[in-house]
């Protein structure tokens, strides 16, 4: 059954029975999420959940839980802070009264995505296994088939297998097209990510053109930010810097998920525009690292630190570089598997130690101790 068809029917029934407030609250919550109004969506959730309880609709309970996690896990990139609730929602979705709900599969995506936020590489094998089990139960005609295919390909990237991810995407896309269905943006997103990992921006640009060509009529903000930030990454790797800079949205417009893509594009662009490595950028990177730190997104802290520390050293900001290394080391101890984290941090530590400012600071400290 199509979940949106079911929701439409339920909303009609609720309005007919005088439950207009429940329908209006649900609609407002979904609009906030699609428009990337993450704070407003979070603020409305208690009201929506309270209404759901009064209705006694298990499927609606799972539906609302899924969209809460799309906001928290998908948009805000929550890790440990959302994990217990995602696990509880997964268990709720698999009870007998909700198992047939189409959205119950989407809750599996929420679970896999949350583990990806916590430690994508460390949980890669388990994420792939969960996706394989879910895909066995899905029809290529269903949208969730694309979503779970995306999650598996993303886990394969975190597992260091971009070529395998591309082969898998080819196979899944063939099944979707054979079923007479369109290719969703999430499939293009992960394909571009794999191609950029392989340093094949020309091929990524071809996929990007297909993505752009598919935009017709209204485009939700979540779709627009996703598309533009990936396009900026591709253009940056193609050294089409002016076009890439023009696409970068103001950082305060971006939700955390797309701010991460923004930073990846920026990392490439700053190689050829070091004058833009400003204190304002430093403040933003500090904000991003602190957010991932507070939300228990352990490997994301390390990944952002790997970008921020070299930039801090180029600004001769030894304090920021050391602080970010310290934060990254704290989270490295909470990873499920190391997967190269310690070696990366050791390399960053060596870069800091080799910085001329670090040598000067060490000499000054040594001199003070001998006064």
C-alpha positions as MATLAB code, in Angstrom:
seq = 'XXXXXXXXXXXXXXXXXXXXXXXXXXXXXXXXXXXXXXXXXXXXXXXXXXXXXXXXXXXXXXXXXXXXXXXXXXXXXXXXXXXXXXXXXXXXXXXXXXXXXXXXXXXXXXXXXXXXXXXXXXXXXXXXXXXXXXXXXXXXXXXXXXXXXXXXXXXXXXXXXXXXXXXXXXXXXXXXXXXXXXXXXXXXXXXXXXXXXXXXXXXXXXXXXXXXXXXXXXXXXXXXXXXXXXXXXXXXXXXXXXXXXXXXXXXXXXXXXXXXXXXXXXXXXXXXXXXXXXXXXXXXXXXXXXXXXXXXXXXXXXXXXXXXXXXXXXXXXXXXXXXXXXXXXXXXXXXXXXXXXXXXXXXXXXXXXXXXXXXXXXXXXXXXXXX';
ca = [
       0.000    0.000    0.000;
       1.170    3.537   -0.768;
       1.762    5.351    2.537;
       0.743    8.727    1.125;
      -2.494    7.265   -0.211;
      -3.200    5.840    3.220;
      -2.381    9.132    4.958;
      -4.636   11.026    2.542;
      -7.519    8.659    3.275;
      -6.928    8.894    7.033;
      -6.848   12.697    6.939;
     -10.173   12.753    5.070;
     -11.689   10.467    7.684;
     -10.350   12.611   10.516;
     -11.751   15.798    9.007;
     -15.102   14.098    8.498;
     -15.146   13.210   12.197;
     -14.297   16.762   13.273;
     -10.567   16.198   13.979;
      -9.379   19.131   11.886;
      -6.768   20.147   14.468;
      -5.013   16.783   14.215;
      -4.840   17.009   10.425;
      -3.660   20.631   10.467;
      -0.919   19.889   13.004;
       0.286   16.894   11.009;
       0.348   18.907    7.786;
       2.259   21.770    9.430;
       4.856   19.372   10.842;
       5.479   17.801    7.440;
       5.706   21.199    5.737;
       8.250   22.371    8.301;
      10.372   19.274    7.654;
      10.189   19.570    3.869;
      10.996   23.294    4.095;
      13.998   22.575    6.365;
      12.408   24.497    9.224;
      13.940   22.087   11.683;
      13.340   24.151   14.834;
       9.671   24.684   14.030;
       9.232   20.989   13.276;
      10.787   20.003   16.607;
       8.601   22.504   18.460;
       5.418   21.073   16.924;
       6.247   17.417   17.574;
       4.920   17.198   21.177;
       1.522   18.439   20.011;
       1.429   16.018   17.073;
       2.494   13.076   19.242;
      -0.165   13.896   21.842;
      -2.825   13.938   19.131;
      -1.567   10.638   17.712;
      -1.964    8.981   21.111;
      -5.603   10.019   21.304;
      -6.315    8.524   17.865;
      -5.074    5.000   18.617;
      -3.609    4.547   15.118;
      -0.443    2.372   15.216;
       0.412    3.156   11.603;
       0.157    6.893   12.267;
       2.380    6.484   15.326;
       5.060    4.893   13.132;
       4.539    7.515   10.409;
       5.060   10.423   12.816;
       8.022    8.686   14.450;
       9.682    8.228   11.074;
       9.314   11.873   10.114;
      10.598   12.981   13.499;
      13.733   10.950   12.762;
      14.016   12.308    9.231;
      14.245   15.697   10.920;
      16.623   14.674   13.702;
      18.746   11.972   12.047;
      18.428   13.108    8.431;
      18.484   16.906    8.698;
      20.228   17.518   12.023;
      22.617   14.522   11.776;
      21.984   13.402   15.356;
      23.972   10.366   16.448;
      24.052    8.984   20.010;
      21.470   11.552   21.156;
      18.825    9.978   18.902;
      19.959    6.349   18.940;
      17.861    5.066   21.861;
      14.693    6.622   20.426;
      15.426    5.265   16.941;
      15.896    1.761   18.362;
      12.637    2.101   20.309;
      10.837    3.282   17.153;
      12.295    0.347   15.191;
      10.965   -2.077   17.806;
       7.577   -0.312   17.746;
       7.388   -0.540   13.964;
       8.013   -4.278   14.093;
       5.143   -5.098   16.452;
       2.290   -7.049   14.947;
      -0.101   -4.064   14.777;
       2.381   -2.011   12.699;
       4.372   -4.537   10.670;
       2.240   -4.060    7.566;
       2.607   -0.282    7.646;
       4.655    0.806    4.616;
       6.462    3.338    6.800;
       7.853    0.529    8.976;
      10.502   -0.074    6.284;
      11.416    3.608    6.435;
      12.085    3.210   10.152;
      14.752    0.683    9.172;
      16.324    3.474    7.139;
      16.216    5.742   10.198;
      18.056    3.114   12.245;
      20.749    2.569    9.622;
      21.173    6.322    9.093;
      21.536    6.957   12.821;
      24.328    4.375   13.087;
      25.917    6.089   10.083;
      25.892    9.379   12.006;
      27.359    7.756   15.119;
      30.194    5.999   13.262;
      29.586    5.392    9.571;
      32.733    3.372    8.888;
      32.622    1.521   12.192;
      29.077    0.274   11.583;
      29.422   -0.202    7.799;
      29.231   -4.007    7.808;
      26.154   -4.070   10.034;
      24.455   -1.332    7.995;
      24.990   -3.312    4.796;
      23.563   -6.465    6.392;
      20.432   -4.642    7.595;
      19.920   -3.079    4.154;
      20.292   -6.469    2.438;
      17.631   -7.968    4.710;
      15.245   -5.072    4.085;
      15.778   -5.064    0.304;
      14.736   -8.725    0.103;
      11.252   -7.624    1.204;
      10.932   -4.611   -1.095;
       9.519   -4.198   -4.569;
      11.464   -1.934   -6.994;
       8.194   -0.117   -7.666;
       8.217    1.274   -4.119;
      10.021    4.451   -3.134;
      11.551    2.738   -0.092;
      13.440    0.438   -2.482;
      15.428    3.486   -3.626;
      15.905    4.738   -0.066;
      17.311    1.445    1.198;
      19.471    1.130   -1.924;
      20.869    4.565   -1.130;
      21.627    3.508    2.453;
      23.458    0.371    1.333;
      25.528    2.258   -1.249;
      26.354    4.910    1.356;
      27.512    2.182    3.762;
      29.665    0.692    1.010;
      31.321    4.089    0.566;
      32.012    4.246    4.293;
      33.457    0.746    3.964;
      35.943    2.113    1.411;
      34.381    0.411   -1.639;
      33.268    3.125   -4.088;
      33.623    0.874   -7.167;
      31.397   -1.766   -5.548;
      28.908    0.945   -4.623;
      28.697    2.069   -8.262;
      28.184   -1.505   -9.468;
      25.446   -1.991   -6.883;
      23.749    1.270   -7.925;
      23.803    0.156  -11.582;
      22.065   -3.076  -10.592;
      19.428   -1.337   -8.465;
      18.782    1.363  -11.040;
      18.192   -1.336  -13.665;
      15.556   -2.932  -11.432;
      13.840    0.405  -10.821;
      13.714    1.306  -14.519;
      12.500   -2.207  -15.421;
       9.642   -1.660  -12.962;
       8.702    1.518  -14.831;
       9.696    3.848  -11.997;
      11.790    7.047  -12.066;
      15.245    7.370  -10.530;
      15.040    9.321   -7.284;
      17.484   12.071   -6.300;
      18.956   10.014   -3.461;
      20.303    7.514   -6.004;
      21.996   10.311   -7.950;
      23.361   11.793   -4.724;
      25.199    8.655   -3.653;
      26.381    7.953   -7.217;
      27.950   11.411   -7.371;
      29.519   10.871   -3.945;
      31.102    7.620   -5.194;
      32.402    9.243   -8.377;
      33.903   12.161   -6.445;
      35.569    9.692   -4.077;
      37.141    8.103   -7.166;
      38.208   11.531   -8.490;
      35.987   11.212  -11.546;
      34.293   14.633  -11.577;
      33.586   14.521  -15.333;
      31.373   11.464  -14.848;
      29.827   13.071  -11.782;
      28.999   16.127  -13.891;
      27.032   13.948  -16.325;
      24.953   12.603  -13.438;
      24.544   16.148  -12.147;
      23.146   17.257  -15.517;
      20.573   14.454  -15.362;
      19.647   15.598  -11.864;
      19.227   19.216  -12.971;
      17.160   18.175  -15.998;
      14.754   16.322  -13.737;
      13.850   19.435  -11.756;
      10.445   20.528  -12.959;
       7.956   22.673  -11.142;
       8.124   23.015   -7.370;
      11.321   21.937   -5.610;
      11.235   21.518   -1.844;
      14.046   23.315    0.005;
      15.462   19.988    1.155;
      15.748   18.901   -2.493;
      17.226   22.244   -3.577;
      19.927   22.399   -0.900;
      20.902   18.792   -1.569;
      21.208   19.392   -5.313;
      23.056   22.721   -5.141;
      25.607   21.592   -2.566;
      26.426   18.471   -4.556;
      26.693   20.559   -7.700;
      29.142   22.878   -5.919;
      31.292   19.886   -4.952;
      31.401   18.632   -8.536;
      32.213   22.073   -9.946;
      34.979   22.515   -7.360;
      36.610   19.238   -8.386;
      36.341   20.354  -12.021;
      38.191   23.569  -11.029;
      35.221   25.627  -12.211;
      35.671   27.720   -9.119;
      33.668   30.829   -9.981;
      30.597   28.714  -10.707;
      31.087   26.709   -7.522;
      31.457   29.812   -5.341;
      28.299   31.272   -6.890;
      26.320   28.176   -5.906;
      27.383   28.072   -2.269;
      24.453   29.237   -0.205;
      24.955   31.377    2.875;
      25.971   28.988    5.626;
      23.181   30.138    7.926;
      20.638   28.994    5.318;
      21.882   25.432    5.445;
      20.775   22.661    7.762;
      23.585   20.518    9.258;
      23.235   17.775    6.625;
      23.867   20.138    3.727;
      26.326   22.284    5.650;
      28.540   19.189    5.658;
      28.391   19.093    1.834;
      29.106   22.849    1.801;
      32.277   22.320    3.839;
      33.477   19.557    1.504;
      33.067   21.856   -1.487;
      34.783   24.652    0.392;
      37.755   22.470    1.320;
      38.539   21.994   -2.377;
      37.894   25.626   -3.315;
      40.149   27.037   -0.588;
      43.147   25.279   -2.106;
      43.007   27.935   -4.811;
      41.568   30.792   -2.749;
      43.449   30.818    0.578;
      42.417   34.425    1.197;
      38.899   33.158    1.935;
      40.173   31.112    4.868;
      38.868   33.705    7.317;
      37.982   33.948   10.988;
      34.308   33.800   10.001;
      34.963   30.379    8.460;
      36.829   29.345   11.606;
      33.810   30.306   13.704;
      31.542   28.228   11.485;
      33.791   25.169   11.676;
      33.881   25.528   15.450;
      30.090   25.623   15.495;
      29.824   22.516   13.296;
      32.298   20.515   15.392;
      30.563   21.511   18.616;
      27.202   20.426   17.240;
      28.480   16.995   16.210;
      30.238   16.732   19.575;
      27.019   17.435   21.489;
      24.975   15.027   19.362;
      27.344   12.086   19.627;
      28.247   11.967   15.934;
      31.713   10.629   16.692;
      33.304   10.087   13.287;
      31.797   13.289   11.931;
      33.739   15.217   14.588;
      36.932   13.566   13.338;
      36.086   14.182    9.675;
      35.416   17.885   10.241;
      38.564   18.175   12.371;
      40.561   16.709    9.468;
      39.349   19.663    7.391;
      39.458   22.365   10.051;
      42.929   21.686   11.490;
      44.937   22.248    8.252;
      42.860   25.378    7.613;
      43.568   26.630   11.139;
      47.291   26.060   10.657;
      47.219   28.058    7.423;
      45.598   30.891    9.386;
      48.326   30.428   12.039;
      45.586   29.687   14.571;
      47.382   27.120   16.689;
      44.813   27.323   19.503;
      41.927   26.252   17.239;
      43.992   23.468   15.681;
      44.909   22.002   19.050;
      41.371   22.332   20.380;
      39.899   20.488   17.408;
      42.516   17.756   17.703;
      41.641   17.324   21.370;
      37.929   17.030   20.550;
      38.626   14.542   17.766;
      40.747   12.392   20.066;
      37.919   12.271   22.610;
      35.520   10.955   19.969;
      38.045    8.525   18.491;
      37.822    6.626   21.774;
      34.079    6.156   21.237;
      34.196    4.701   17.727;
      32.964    1.159   17.175;
      35.954    0.385   14.968;
      39.033    2.507   14.363;
      39.045    2.277   10.541;
      42.061    4.599   10.216;
      40.980    7.206   12.778;
      44.070    6.999   14.997;
      46.443    7.162   12.026;
      44.591   10.247   10.774;
      44.822   11.934   14.172;
      48.514   11.127   14.452;
      49.052   12.756   11.054;
      47.146   15.852   12.168;
      49.162   15.977   15.390;
      52.384   15.888   13.367;
      51.144   18.766   11.212;
      50.488   20.806   14.352;
      53.887   19.938   15.836;
      55.638   20.926   12.594;
      53.934   24.316   12.503;
      56.486   27.143   13.107;
      54.134   28.710   15.657;
      54.159   25.445   17.625;
      57.944   25.464   17.773;
      57.947   29.073   18.967;
      55.341   28.315   21.623;
      57.368   25.327   22.829;
      60.547   27.401   23.089;
      58.698   30.133   25.000;
      57.283   27.542   27.394;
      60.725   25.998   27.893;
      62.171   29.454   28.577;
      59.521   30.291   31.185;
      60.149   27.001   32.985;
      63.867   27.866   33.297;
      63.439   31.392   34.593;
];
